[in-house]
Structures are given as C-alpha cells and as structure tokens.
C-alpha cells in the first residue's frame, strides 16, 4: 500500500495497492470513517469506473472533496 491521501475532512483515505480483488496491476482503494477520531473501516476497491487494467497511482482529492485528481 502506497501513496495515501486524506480528504480535507479527514474522513476518507485513498491509497494505491496491489491487493487481491483489484482491476489491474495497481488500483486506487478507499477507506472511510465516521469522524476524525474513529478508526477507518475495511478498504474497498474503487472499481472499474476509476481503475483500469494498468497501473492507477496517486489519486488525490480536489478542494471540493468530490473530485479526484491523478498526479
């Protein structure tokens, strides 16, 4: 797991991983929590709408926390 990024409200974590269950070589995964003080829940693959069969790296949040950018 590499390239972790927190949303501005720190309730969503994005990271890149080669975990089983992905779409390709490296995929973007997401874990969420209910507050800054809570633990993150189980990570989930962002799916084929975001990930490709190739390497998808370094997703980060735009200022609106709704748009993802790839660096």
N, CA, C, O and CB atoms as a CASP TS submission, in Angstrom:
PFRMAT TS
TARGET T0000
AUTHOR 0000-0000-0000
METHOD Language model
MODEL 1
PARENT N/A
ATOM      1  N   UNK     1       0.839  -1.177   0.000  1.00  0.00           N
ATOM      2  CA  UNK     1       0.000   0.000   0.000  1.00  0.00           C
ATOM      3  C   UNK     1       0.885   1.242   0.000  1.00  0.00           C
ATOM      4  O   UNK     1       1.799   1.362   0.816  1.00  0.00           O
ATOM      5  CB  UNK     1      -0.955  -0.002   1.215  1.00  0.00           C
ATOM      6  N   UNK     2       0.606   2.168  -0.926  1.00  0.00           N
ATOM      7  CA  UNK     2       1.424   3.372  -1.084  1.00  0.00           C
ATOM      8  C   UNK     2       0.532   4.571  -1.398  1.00  0.00           C
ATOM      9  O   UNK     2      -0.662   4.425  -1.657  1.00  0.00           O
ATOM     10  CB  UNK     2       2.481   3.175  -2.201  1.00  0.00           C
ATOM     11  N   UNK     3       1.128   5.734  -1.370  1.00  0.00           N
ATOM     12  CA  UNK     3       0.516   6.983  -1.834  1.00  0.00           C
ATOM     13  C   UNK     3      -0.810   7.302  -1.135  1.00  0.00           C
ATOM     14  O   UNK     3      -1.795   7.621  -1.801  1.00  0.00           O
ATOM     15  CB  UNK     3       0.291   6.913  -3.326  1.00  0.00           C
ATOM     16  N   UNK     4      -0.845   7.219   0.178  1.00  0.00           N
ATOM     17  CA  UNK     4      -2.068   7.519   0.935  1.00  0.00           C
ATOM     18  C   UNK     4      -2.372   9.013   0.901  1.00  0.00           C
ATOM     19  O   UNK     4      -1.475   9.848   1.020  1.00  0.00           O
ATOM     20  CB  UNK     4      -1.933   7.041   2.396  1.00  0.00           C
ATOM     21  N   UNK     5      -3.665   9.337   0.736  1.00  0.00           N
ATOM     22  CA  UNK     5      -4.139  10.727   0.722  1.00  0.00           C
ATOM     23  C   UNK     5      -5.420  10.806   1.533  1.00  0.00           C
ATOM     24  O   UNK     5      -6.310   9.969   1.387  1.00  0.00           O
ATOM     25  CB  UNK     5      -4.374  11.239  -0.740  1.00  0.00           C
ATOM     26  N   UNK     6      -5.510  11.811   2.384  1.00  0.00           N
ATOM     27  CA  UNK     6      -6.718  12.054   3.174  1.00  0.00           C
ATOM     28  C   UNK     6      -7.572  13.124   2.526  1.00  0.00           C
ATOM     29  O   UNK     6      -7.054  14.066   1.925  1.00  0.00           O
ATOM     30  CB  UNK     6      -6.359  12.461   4.606  1.00  0.00           C
ATOM     31  N   UNK     7      -8.883  12.978   2.650  1.00  0.00           N
ATOM     32  CA  UNK     7      -9.792  14.043   2.219  1.00  0.00           C
ATOM     33  C   UNK     7      -9.615  15.232   3.151  1.00  0.00           C
ATOM     34  O   UNK     7      -9.021  15.100   4.221  1.00  0.00           O
ATOM     35  CB  UNK     7     -11.283  13.557   2.210  1.00  0.00           C
ATOM     36  N   UNK     8     -10.123  16.382   2.753  1.00  0.00           N
ATOM     37  CA  UNK     8      -9.978  17.587   3.572  1.00  0.00           C
ATOM     38  C   UNK     8     -10.629  17.441   4.946  1.00  0.00           C
ATOM     39  O   UNK     8     -10.137  18.008   5.922  1.00  0.00           O
ATOM     40  CB  UNK     8     -10.579  18.778   2.849  1.00  0.00           C
ATOM     41  N   UNK     9     -11.724  16.693   5.038  1.00  0.00           N
ATOM     42  CA  UNK     9     -12.362  16.477   6.346  1.00  0.00           C
ATOM     43  C   UNK     9     -11.750  15.290   7.104  1.00  0.00           C
ATOM     44  O   UNK     9     -12.177  14.976   8.215  1.00  0.00           O
ATOM     45  CB  UNK     9     -13.866  16.247   6.161  1.00  0.00           C
ATOM     46  N   UNK    10     -10.756  14.635   6.506  1.00  0.00           N
ATOM     47  CA  UNK    10     -10.006  13.520   7.086  1.00  0.00           C
ATOM     48  C   UNK    10     -10.876  12.296   7.395  1.00  0.00           C
ATOM     49  O   UNK    10     -10.529  11.490   8.258  1.00  0.00           O
ATOM     50  CB  UNK    10      -9.323  13.977   8.350  1.00  0.00           C
ATOM     51  N   UNK    11     -11.994  12.160   6.696  1.00  0.00           N
ATOM     52  CA  UNK    11     -12.866  11.010   6.921  1.00  0.00           C
ATOM     53  C   UNK    11     -12.754   9.957   5.821  1.00  0.00           C
ATOM     54  O   UNK    11     -13.296   8.859   5.949  1.00  0.00           O
ATOM     55  CB  UNK    11     -14.297  11.471   7.033  1.00  0.00           C
ATOM     56  N   UNK    12     -12.052  10.293   4.744  1.00  0.00           N
ATOM     57  CA  UNK    12     -11.845   9.339   3.657  1.00  0.00           C
ATOM     58  C   UNK    12     -10.358   9.258   3.340  1.00  0.00           C
ATOM     59  O   UNK    12      -9.675  10.276   3.226  1.00  0.00           O
ATOM     60  CB  UNK    12     -12.657   9.746   2.394  1.00  0.00           C
ATOM     61  N   UNK    13      -9.874   8.039   3.200  1.00  0.00           N
ATOM     62  CA  UNK    13      -8.477   7.770   2.872  1.00  0.00           C
ATOM     63  C   UNK    13      -8.423   7.062   1.530  1.00  0.00           C
ATOM     64  O   UNK    13      -9.090   6.047   1.331  1.00  0.00           O
ATOM     65  CB  UNK    13      -7.788   6.918   3.979  1.00  0.00           C
ATOM     66  N   UNK    14      -7.639   7.588   0.618  1.00  0.00           N
ATOM     67  CA  UNK    14      -7.368   6.928  -0.656  1.00  0.00           C
ATOM     68  C   UNK    14      -5.940   6.425  -0.631  1.00  0.00           C
ATOM     69  O   UNK    14      -5.056   7.074  -0.072  1.00  0.00           O
ATOM     70  CB  UNK    14      -7.602   7.889  -1.863  1.00  0.00           C
ATOM     71  N   UNK    15      -5.714   5.278  -1.231  1.00  0.00           N
ATOM     72  CA  UNK    15      -4.349   4.777  -1.360  1.00  0.00           C
ATOM     73  C   UNK    15      -4.276   3.858  -2.568  1.00  0.00           C
ATOM     74  O   UNK    15      -5.299   3.406  -3.083  1.00  0.00           O
ATOM     75  CB  UNK    15      -3.896   4.034  -0.069  1.00  0.00           C
ATOM     76  N   UNK    16      -3.058   3.589  -3.013  1.00  0.00           N
ATOM     77  CA  UNK    16      -2.822   2.713  -4.146  1.00  0.00           C
ATOM     78  C   UNK    16      -2.280   1.385  -3.630  1.00  0.00           C
ATOM     79  O   UNK    16      -1.433   1.353  -2.738  1.00  0.00           O
ATOM     80  CB  UNK    16      -1.839   3.363  -5.162  1.00  0.00           C
ATOM     81  N   UNK    17      -2.785   0.281  -4.206  1.00  0.00           N
ATOM     82  CA  UNK    17      -2.397  -1.031  -3.695  1.00  0.00           C
ATOM     83  C   UNK    17      -2.440  -2.084  -4.793  1.00  0.00           C
ATOM     84  O   UNK    17      -3.117  -1.918  -5.807  1.00  0.00           O
ATOM     85  CB  UNK    17      -3.306  -1.443  -2.541  1.00  0.00           C
ATOM     86  N   UNK    18      -1.706  -3.166  -4.572  1.00  0.00           N
ATOM     87  CA  UNK    18      -1.750  -4.353  -5.433  1.00  0.00           C
ATOM     88  C   UNK    18      -2.553  -5.463  -4.756  1.00  0.00           C
ATOM     89  O   UNK    18      -2.396  -6.631  -5.110  1.00  0.00           O
ATOM     90  CB  UNK    18      -0.317  -4.847  -5.759  1.00  0.00           C
ATOM     91  N   UNK    19      -3.403  -5.126  -3.800  1.00  0.00           N
ATOM     92  CA  UNK    19      -4.208  -6.121  -3.083  1.00  0.00           C
ATOM     93  C   UNK    19      -5.027  -6.977  -4.047  1.00  0.00           C
ATOM     94  O   UNK    19      -5.380  -6.527  -5.136  1.00  0.00           O
ATOM     95  CB  UNK    19      -5.140  -5.430  -2.082  1.00  0.00           C
ATOM     96  N   UNK    20      -5.323  -8.200  -3.648  1.00  0.00           N
ATOM     97  CA  UNK    20      -6.231  -9.024  -4.460  1.00  0.00           C
ATOM     98  C   UNK    20      -7.612  -8.379  -4.534  1.00  0.00           C
ATOM     99  O   UNK    20      -8.040  -7.689  -3.608  1.00  0.00           O
ATOM    100  CB  UNK    20      -6.341 -10.455  -3.876  1.00  0.00           C
ATOM    101  N   UNK    21      -8.290  -8.610  -5.635  1.00  0.00           N
ATOM    102  CA  UNK    21      -9.636  -8.078  -5.806  1.00  0.00           C
ATOM    103  C   UNK    21      -9.687  -6.779  -6.581  1.00  0.00           C
ATOM    104  O   UNK    21     -10.742  -6.155  -6.697  1.00  0.00           O
ATOM    105  CB  UNK    21     -10.262  -7.875  -4.482  1.00  0.00           C
ATOM    106  N   UNK    22      -8.544  -6.373  -7.112  1.00  0.00           N
ATOM    107  CA  UNK    22      -8.494  -5.132  -7.868  1.00  0.00           C
ATOM    108  C   UNK    22      -8.797  -5.331  -9.339  1.00  0.00           C
ATOM    109  O   UNK    22      -9.118  -6.435  -9.780  1.00  0.00           O
ATOM    110  CB  UNK    22      -7.151  -4.496  -7.716  1.00  0.00           C
ATOM    111  N   UNK    23      -8.689  -4.249 -10.087  1.00  0.00           N
ATOM    112  CA  UNK    23      -8.975  -4.252 -11.518  1.00  0.00           C
ATOM    113  C   UNK    23      -7.726  -4.472 -12.364  1.00  0.00           C
ATOM    114  O   UNK    23      -7.811  -4.956 -13.492  1.00  0.00           O
ATOM    115  CB  UNK    23      -9.630  -2.952 -11.913  1.00  0.00           C
ATOM    116  N   UNK    24      -6.566  -4.114 -11.815  1.00  0.00           N
ATOM    117  CA  UNK    24      -5.333  -4.180 -12.597  1.00  0.00           C
ATOM    118  C   UNK    24      -4.114  -4.353 -11.721  1.00  0.00           C
ATOM    119  O   UNK    24      -4.187  -4.922 -10.631  1.00  0.00           O
ATOM    120  CB  UNK    24      -5.179  -2.938 -13.437  1.00  0.00           C
ATOM    121  N   UNK    25      -2.993  -3.854 -12.211  1.00  0.00           N
ATOM    122  CA  UNK    25      -1.722  -4.008 -11.509  1.00  0.00           C
ATOM    123  C   UNK    25      -1.745  -3.242 -10.182  1.00  0.00           C
ATOM    124  O   UNK    25      -1.577  -3.835  -9.117  1.00  0.00           O
ATOM    125  CB  UNK    25      -0.556  -3.519 -12.392  1.00  0.00           C
ATOM    126  N   UNK    26      -1.946  -1.962 -10.250  1.00  0.00           N
ATOM    127  CA  UNK    26      -2.077  -1.086  -9.079  1.00  0.00           C
ATOM    128  C   UNK    26      -3.435  -0.405  -9.181  1.00  0.00           C
ATOM    129  O   UNK    26      -3.789   0.114 -10.240  1.00  0.00           O
ATOM    130  CB  UNK    26      -0.902  -0.022  -9.000  1.00  0.00           C
ATOM    131  N   UNK    27      -4.192  -0.403  -8.100  1.00  0.00           N
ATOM    132  CA  UNK    27      -5.522   0.199  -8.083  1.00  0.00           C
ATOM    133  C   UNK    27      -5.666   1.180  -6.934  1.00  0.00           C
ATOM    134  O   UNK    27      -4.928   1.122  -5.951  1.00  0.00           O
ATOM    135  CB  UNK    27      -6.593  -0.878  -7.985  1.00  0.00           C
ATOM    136  N   UNK    28      -6.626   2.079  -7.073  1.00  0.00           N
ATOM    137  CA  UNK    28      -6.969   3.018  -6.007  1.00  0.00           C
ATOM    138  C   UNK    28      -8.030   2.360  -5.121  1.00  0.00           C
ATOM    139  O   UNK    28      -9.024   1.822  -5.609  1.00  0.00           O
ATOM    140  CB  UNK    28      -7.484   4.390  -6.593  1.00  0.00           C
ATOM    141  N   UNK    29      -7.795   2.416  -3.826  1.00  0.00           N
ATOM    142  CA  UNK    29      -8.697   1.870  -2.818  1.00  0.00           C
ATOM    143  C   UNK    29      -9.147   3.002  -1.907  1.00  0.00           C
ATOM    144  O   UNK    29      -8.499   4.046  -1.834  1.00  0.00           O
ATOM    145  CB  UNK    29      -8.012   0.733  -2.000  1.00  0.00           C
ATOM    146  N   UNK    30     -10.261   2.790  -1.213  1.00  0.00           N
ATOM    147  CA  UNK    30     -10.816   3.816  -0.324  1.00  0.00           C
ATOM    148  C   UNK    30     -11.226   3.166   1.001  1.00  0.00           C
ATOM    149  O   UNK    30     -11.762   2.059   1.037  1.00  0.00           O
ATOM    150  CB  UNK    30     -12.037   4.534  -0.991  1.00  0.00           C
ATOM    151  N   UNK    31     -10.956   3.895   2.084  1.00  0.00           N
ATOM    152  CA  UNK    31     -11.455   3.518   3.406  1.00  0.00           C
ATOM    153  C   UNK    31     -12.088   4.766   4.019  1.00  0.00           C
ATOM    154  O   UNK    31     -11.586   5.874   3.830  1.00  0.00           O
ATOM    155  CB  UNK    31     -10.300   2.939   4.328  1.00  0.00           C
ATOM    156  N   UNK    32     -13.173   4.590   4.744  1.00  0.00           N
ATOM    157  CA  UNK    32     -13.865   5.733   5.344  1.00  0.00           C
ATOM    158  C   UNK    32     -14.031   5.522   6.847  1.00  0.00           C
ATOM    159  O   UNK    32     -13.889   4.414   7.365  1.00  0.00           O
ATOM    160  CB  UNK    32     -15.244   5.949   4.675  1.00  0.00           C
ATOM    161  N   UNK    33     -14.337   6.623   7.523  1.00  0.00           N
ATOM    162  CA  UNK    33     -14.633   6.589   8.951  1.00  0.00           C
ATOM    163  C   UNK    33     -15.662   7.664   9.260  1.00  0.00           C
ATOM    164  O   UNK    33     -15.854   8.590   8.472  1.00  0.00           O
ATOM    165  CB  UNK    33     -13.344   6.791   9.800  1.00  0.00           C
ATOM    166  N   UNK    34     -16.318   7.544  10.395  1.00  0.00           N
ATOM    167  CA  UNK    34     -17.416   8.446  10.732  1.00  0.00           C
ATOM    168  C   UNK    34     -16.958   9.783  11.287  1.00  0.00           C
ATOM    169  O   UNK    34     -17.698  10.764  11.223  1.00  0.00           O
ATOM    170  CB  UNK    34     -18.316   7.792  11.719  1.00  0.00           C
ATOM    171  N   UNK    35     -15.740   9.837  11.834  1.00  0.00           N
ATOM    172  CA  UNK    35     -15.196  11.085  12.376  1.00  0.00           C
ATOM    173  C   UNK    35     -13.676  11.007  12.357  1.00  0.00           C
ATOM    174  O   UNK    35     -13.112   9.941  12.111  1.00  0.00           O
ATOM    175  CB  UNK    35     -15.719  11.351  13.824  1.00  0.00           C
ATOM    176  N   UNK    36     -13.017  12.117  12.614  1.00  0.00           N
ATOM    177  CA  UNK    36     -11.549  12.135  12.659  1.00  0.00           C
ATOM    178  C   UNK    36     -10.992  11.226  13.744  1.00  0.00           C
ATOM    179  O   UNK    36      -9.883  10.706  13.617  1.00  0.00           O
ATOM    180  CB  UNK    36     -11.051  13.551  12.882  1.00  0.00           C
ATOM    181  N   UNK    37     -11.755  11.036  14.802  1.00  0.00           N
ATOM    182  CA  UNK    37     -11.297  10.244  15.943  1.00  0.00           C
ATOM    183  C   UNK    37     -11.533   8.743  15.750  1.00  0.00           C
ATOM    184  O   UNK    37     -10.922   7.933  16.447  1.00  0.00           O
ATOM    185  CB  UNK    37     -11.996  10.711  17.204  1.00  0.00           C
ATOM    186  N   UNK    38     -12.403   8.365  14.824  1.00  0.00           N
ATOM    187  CA  UNK    38     -12.765   6.957  14.623  1.00  0.00           C
ATOM    188  C   UNK    38     -11.703   6.228  13.792  1.00  0.00           C
ATOM    189  O   UNK    38     -10.911   6.852  13.086  1.00  0.00           O
ATOM    190  CB  UNK    38     -14.140   6.851  13.933  1.00  0.00           C
ATOM    191  N   UNK    39     -11.708   4.920  13.891  1.00  0.00           N
ATOM    192  CA  UNK    39     -10.839   4.092  13.058  1.00  0.00           C
ATOM    193  C   UNK    39     -11.441   3.968  11.658  1.00  0.00           C
ATOM    194  O   UNK    39     -12.656   4.063  11.483  1.00  0.00           O
ATOM    195  CB  UNK    39     -10.637   2.689  13.696  1.00  0.00           C
ATOM    196  N   UNK    40     -10.588   3.759  10.678  1.00  0.00           N
ATOM    197  CA  UNK    40     -11.070   3.525   9.318  1.00  0.00           C
ATOM    198  C   UNK    40     -11.669   2.133   9.219  1.00  0.00           C
ATOM    199  O   UNK    40     -11.191   1.192   9.852  1.00  0.00           O
ATOM    200  CB  UNK    40      -9.930   3.698   8.289  1.00  0.00           C
ATOM    201  N   UNK    41     -12.720   2.015   8.418  1.00  0.00           N
ATOM    202  CA  UNK    41     -13.333   0.715   8.158  1.00  0.00           C
ATOM    203  C   UNK    41     -12.547  -0.042   7.109  1.00  0.00           C
ATOM    204  O   UNK    41     -11.474   0.386   6.682  1.00  0.00           O
ATOM    205  CB  UNK    41     -14.787   0.879   7.711  1.00  0.00           C
ATOM    206  N   UNK    42     -13.093  -1.167   6.704  1.00  0.00           N
ATOM    207  CA  UNK    42     -12.471  -2.015   5.689  1.00  0.00           C
ATOM    208  C   UNK    42     -12.320  -1.245   4.382  1.00  0.00           C
ATOM    209  O   UNK    42     -13.241  -0.553   3.949  1.00  0.00           O
ATOM    210  CB  UNK    42     -13.300  -3.297   5.466  1.00  0.00           C
ATOM    211  N   UNK    43     -11.162  -1.370   3.764  1.00  0.00           N
ATOM    212  CA  UNK    43     -10.911  -0.697   2.488  1.00  0.00           C
ATOM    213  C   UNK    43     -11.677  -1.394   1.370  1.00  0.00           C
ATOM    214  O   UNK    43     -11.878  -2.608   1.394  1.00  0.00           O
ATOM    215  CB  UNK    43      -9.399  -0.671   2.169  1.00  0.00           C
ATOM    216  N   UNK    44     -12.100  -0.594   0.385  1.00  0.00           N
ATOM    217  CA  UNK    44     -12.788  -1.142  -0.779  1.00  0.00           C
ATOM    218  C   UNK    44     -12.144  -0.611  -2.052  1.00  0.00           C
ATOM    219  O   UNK    44     -11.704   0.537  -2.113  1.00  0.00           O
ATOM    220  CB  UNK    44     -14.293  -0.794  -0.746  1.00  0.00           C
ATOM    221  N   UNK    45     -12.099  -1.462  -3.056  1.00  0.00           N
ATOM    222  CA  UNK    45     -11.575  -1.069  -4.344  1.00  0.00           C
ATOM    223  C   UNK    45     -12.537  -0.081  -4.985  1.00  0.00           C
ATOM    224  O   UNK    45     -13.752  -0.255  -4.892  1.00  0.00           O
ATOM    225  CB  UNK    45     -11.353  -2.298  -5.251  1.00  0.00           C
ATOM    226  N   UNK    46     -12.015   0.948  -5.630  1.00  0.00           N
ATOM    227  CA  UNK    46     -12.857   1.972  -6.245  1.00  0.00           C
ATOM    228  C   UNK    46     -13.542   1.487  -7.521  1.00  0.00           C
ATOM    229  O   UNK    46     -14.375   2.207  -8.071  1.00  0.00           O
ATOM    230  CB  UNK    46     -12.030   3.196  -6.551  1.00  0.00           C
ATOM    231  N   UNK    47     -13.222   0.309  -7.998  1.00  0.00           N
ATOM    232  CA  UNK    47     -13.948  -0.312  -9.096  1.00  0.00           C
ATOM    233  C   UNK    47     -13.521   0.128 -10.485  1.00  0.00           C
ATOM    234  O   UNK    47     -12.640   0.974 -10.639  1.00  0.00           O
ATOM    235  CB  UNK    47     -15.376  -0.042  -8.937  1.00  0.00           C
ATOM    236  N   UNK    48     -14.161  -0.460 -11.503  1.00  0.00           N
ATOM    237  CA  UNK    48     -13.758  -0.224 -12.892  1.00  0.00           C
ATOM    238  C   UNK    48     -14.084   1.171 -13.417  1.00  0.00           C
ATOM    239  O   UNK    48     -13.548   1.571 -14.451  1.00  0.00           O
ATOM    240  CB  UNK    48     -14.409  -1.232 -13.771  1.00  0.00           C
ATOM    241  N   UNK    49     -14.939   1.915 -12.743  1.00  0.00           N
ATOM    242  CA  UNK    49     -15.196   3.292 -13.188  1.00  0.00           C
ATOM    243  C   UNK    49     -13.982   4.187 -12.950  1.00  0.00           C
ATOM    244  O   UNK    49     -13.819   5.208 -13.618  1.00  0.00           O
ATOM    245  CB  UNK    49     -16.421   3.868 -12.461  1.00  0.00           C
ATOM    246  N   UNK    50     -13.135   3.803 -12.002  1.00  0.00           N
ATOM    247  CA  UNK    50     -11.951   4.606 -11.688  1.00  0.00           C
ATOM    248  C   UNK    50     -10.666   3.877 -12.055  1.00  0.00           C
ATOM    249  O   UNK    50      -9.733   4.493 -12.570  1.00  0.00           O
ATOM    250  CB  UNK    50     -11.934   4.967 -10.208  1.00  0.00           C
ATOM    251  N   UNK    51     -10.606   2.584 -11.800  1.00  0.00           N
ATOM    252  CA  UNK    51      -9.389   1.808 -12.022  1.00  0.00           C
ATOM    253  C   UNK    51      -9.403   1.143 -13.389  1.00  0.00           C
ATOM    254  O   UNK    51     -10.452   0.790 -13.928  1.00  0.00           O
ATOM    255  CB  UNK    51      -9.222   0.756 -10.931  1.00  0.00           C
ATOM    256  N   UNK    52      -8.200   0.987 -13.930  1.00  0.00           N
ATOM    257  CA  UNK    52      -8.047   0.346 -15.240  1.00  0.00           C
ATOM    258  C   UNK    52      -7.278  -0.963 -15.072  1.00  0.00           C
ATOM    259  O   UNK    52      -6.940  -1.350 -13.953  1.00  0.00           O
ATOM    260  CB  UNK    52      -7.315   1.291 -16.245  1.00  0.00           C
ATOM    261  N   UNK    53      -7.006  -1.637 -16.180  1.00  0.00           N
ATOM    262  CA  UNK    53      -6.207  -2.865 -16.153  1.00  0.00           C
ATOM    263  C   UNK    53      -4.723  -2.553 -15.972  1.00  0.00           C
ATOM    264  O   UNK    53      -3.923  -3.462 -15.753  1.00  0.00           O
ATOM    265  CB  UNK    53      -6.422  -3.671 -17.444  1.00  0.00           C
ATOM    266  N   UNK    54      -4.352  -1.287 -16.061  1.00  0.00           N
ATOM    267  CA  UNK    54      -2.957  -0.873 -15.912  1.00  0.00           C
ATOM    268  C   UNK    54      -2.693  -0.403 -14.481  1.00  0.00           C
ATOM    269  O   UNK    54      -3.357  -0.850 -13.545  1.00  0.00           O
ATOM    270  CB  UNK    54      -2.612   0.248 -16.920  1.00  0.00           C
ATOM    271  N   UNK    55      -1.742   0.482 -14.317  1.00  0.00           N
ATOM    272  CA  UNK    55      -1.357   0.994 -13.004  1.00  0.00           C
ATOM    273  C   UNK    55      -1.998   2.360 -12.763  1.00  0.00           C
ATOM    274  O   UNK    55      -1.736   3.311 -13.500  1.00  0.00           O
ATOM    275  CB  UNK    55       0.182   1.090 -12.887  1.00  0.00           C
ATOM    276  N   UNK    56      -2.826   2.453 -11.743  1.00  0.00           N
ATOM    277  CA  UNK    56      -3.511   3.702 -11.386  1.00  0.00           C
ATOM    278  C   UNK    56      -2.931   4.208 -10.066  1.00  0.00           C
ATOM    279  O   UNK    56      -3.146   3.610  -9.011  1.00  0.00           O
ATOM    280  CB  UNK    56      -5.070   3.489 -11.272  1.00  0.00           C
ATOM    281  N   UNK    57      -2.196   5.310 -10.139  1.00  0.00           N
ATOM    282  CA  UNK    57      -1.434   5.822  -8.997  1.00  0.00           C
ATOM    283  C   UNK    57      -1.874   7.206  -8.572  1.00  0.00           C
ATOM    284  O   UNK    57      -2.428   7.971  -9.361  1.00  0.00           O
ATOM    285  CB  UNK    57       0.030   5.845  -9.324  1.00  0.00           C
ATOM    286  N   UNK    58      -1.619   7.512  -7.318  1.00  0.00           N
ATOM    287  CA  UNK    58      -1.642   8.867  -6.769  1.00  0.00           C
ATOM    288  C   UNK    58      -2.935   9.647  -6.962  1.00  0.00           C
ATOM    289  O   UNK    58      -2.904  10.807  -7.372  1.00  0.00           O
ATOM    290  CB  UNK    58      -0.553   9.632  -7.362  1.00  0.00           C
ATOM    291  N   UNK    59      -4.047   9.031  -6.677  1.00  0.00           N
ATOM    292  CA  UNK    59      -5.308   9.783  -6.682  1.00  0.00           C
ATOM    293  C   UNK    59      -5.315  10.703  -5.468  1.00  0.00           C
ATOM    294  O   UNK    59      -4.887  10.315  -4.380  1.00  0.00           O
ATOM    295  CB  UNK    59      -6.556   8.821  -6.669  1.00  0.00           C
ATOM    296  N   UNK    60      -5.794  11.901  -5.659  1.00  0.00           N
ATOM    297  CA  UNK    60      -5.903  12.859  -4.561  1.00  0.00           C
ATOM    298  C   UNK    60      -7.199  13.640  -4.715  1.00  0.00           C
ATOM    299  O   UNK    60      -7.787  13.690  -5.795  1.00  0.00           O
ATOM    300  CB  UNK    60      -4.680  13.820  -4.529  1.00  0.00           C
ATOM    301  N   UNK    61      -7.626  14.236  -3.639  1.00  0.00           N
ATOM    302  CA  UNK    61      -8.883  14.978  -3.638  1.00  0.00           C
ATOM    303  C   UNK    61      -8.685  16.417  -4.107  1.00  0.00           C
ATOM    304  O   UNK    61      -7.699  17.064  -3.755  1.00  0.00           O
ATOM    305  CB  UNK    61      -9.501  14.965  -2.245  1.00  0.00           C
ATOM    306  N   UNK    62      -9.632  16.909  -4.904  1.00  0.00           N
ATOM    307  CA  UNK    62      -9.692  18.340  -5.214  1.00  0.00           C
ATOM    308  C   UNK    62     -10.272  19.036  -3.987  1.00  0.00           C
ATOM    309  O   UNK    62     -10.698  18.375  -3.040  1.00  0.00           O
ATOM    310  CB  UNK    62     -10.563  18.629  -6.513  1.00  0.00           C
ATOM    311  N   UNK    63     -10.287  20.341  -3.999  1.00  0.00           N
ATOM    312  CA  UNK    63     -10.761  21.127  -2.842  1.00  0.00           C
ATOM    313  C   UNK    63     -12.208  20.810  -2.463  1.00  0.00           C
ATOM    314  O   UNK    63     -12.588  20.973  -1.303  1.00  0.00           O
ATOM    315  CB  UNK    63     -10.636  22.616  -3.140  1.00  0.00           C
ATOM    316  N   UNK    64     -13.017  20.361  -3.418  1.00  0.00           N
ATOM    317  CA  UNK    64     -14.423  20.071  -3.112  1.00  0.00           C
ATOM    318  C   UNK    64     -14.644  18.705  -2.460  1.00  0.00           C
ATOM    319  O   UNK    64     -15.774  18.391  -2.087  1.00  0.00           O
ATOM    320  CB  UNK    64     -15.234  20.149  -4.373  1.00  0.00           C
ATOM    321  N   UNK    65     -13.598  17.885  -2.310  1.00  0.00           N
ATOM    322  CA  UNK    65     -13.663  16.541  -1.729  1.00  0.00           C
ATOM    323  C   UNK    65     -14.582  15.596  -2.517  1.00  0.00           C
ATOM    324  O   UNK    65     -14.900  14.510  -2.032  1.00  0.00           O
ATOM    325  CB  UNK    65     -14.139  16.630  -0.289  1.00  0.00           C
ATOM    326  N   UNK    66     -15.005  15.986  -3.703  1.00  0.00           N
ATOM    327  CA  UNK    66     -15.880  15.147  -4.535  1.00  0.00           C
ATOM    328  C   UNK    66     -15.207  14.757  -5.845  1.00  0.00           C
ATOM    329  O   UNK    66     -15.598  13.788  -6.496  1.00  0.00           O
ATOM    330  CB  UNK    66     -17.192  15.875  -4.827  1.00  0.00           C
ATOM    331  N   UNK    67     -14.195  15.523  -6.216  1.00  0.00           N
ATOM    332  CA  UNK    67     -13.478  15.289  -7.458  1.00  0.00           C
ATOM    333  C   UNK    67     -12.129  14.683  -7.139  1.00  0.00           C
ATOM    334  O   UNK    67     -11.427  15.151  -6.243  1.00  0.00           O
ATOM    335  CB  UNK    67     -13.318  16.593  -8.266  1.00  0.00           C
ATOM    336  N   UNK    68     -11.756  13.624  -7.882  1.00  0.00           N
ATOM    337  CA  UNK    68     -10.444  13.017  -7.707  1.00  0.00           C
ATOM    338  C   UNK    68      -9.538  13.453  -8.842  1.00  0.00           C
ATOM    339  O   UNK    68      -9.951  13.517 -10.000  1.00  0.00           O
ATOM    340  CB  UNK    68     -10.545  11.476  -7.647  1.00  0.00           C
ATOM    341  N   UNK    69      -8.317  13.747  -8.496  1.00  0.00           N
ATOM    342  CA  UNK    69      -7.283  14.122  -9.469  1.00  0.00           C
ATOM    343  C   UNK    69      -6.184  13.089  -9.408  1.00  0.00           C
ATOM    344  O   UNK    69      -5.918  12.522  -8.349  1.00  0.00           O
ATOM    345  CB  UNK    69      -6.718  15.552  -9.194  1.00  0.00           C
ATOM    346  N   UNK    70      -5.547  12.842 -10.527  1.00  0.00           N
ATOM    347  CA  UNK    70      -4.400  11.945 -10.554  1.00  0.00           C
ATOM    348  C   UNK    70      -3.156  12.781 -10.806  1.00  0.00           C
ATOM    349  O   UNK    70      -3.067  13.497 -11.803  1.00  0.00           O
ATOM    350  CB  UNK    70      -4.566  10.835 -11.641  1.00  0.00           C
ATOM    351  N   UNK    71      -2.202  12.685  -9.900  1.00  0.00           N
ATOM    352  CA  UNK    71      -0.973  13.477 -10.002  1.00  0.00           C
ATOM    353  C   UNK    71       0.018  12.821 -10.918  1.00  0.00           C
ATOM    354  O   UNK    71       1.112  13.348 -11.124  1.00  0.00           O
ATOM    355  CB  UNK    71      -0.350  13.685  -8.637  1.00  0.00           C
TER
END
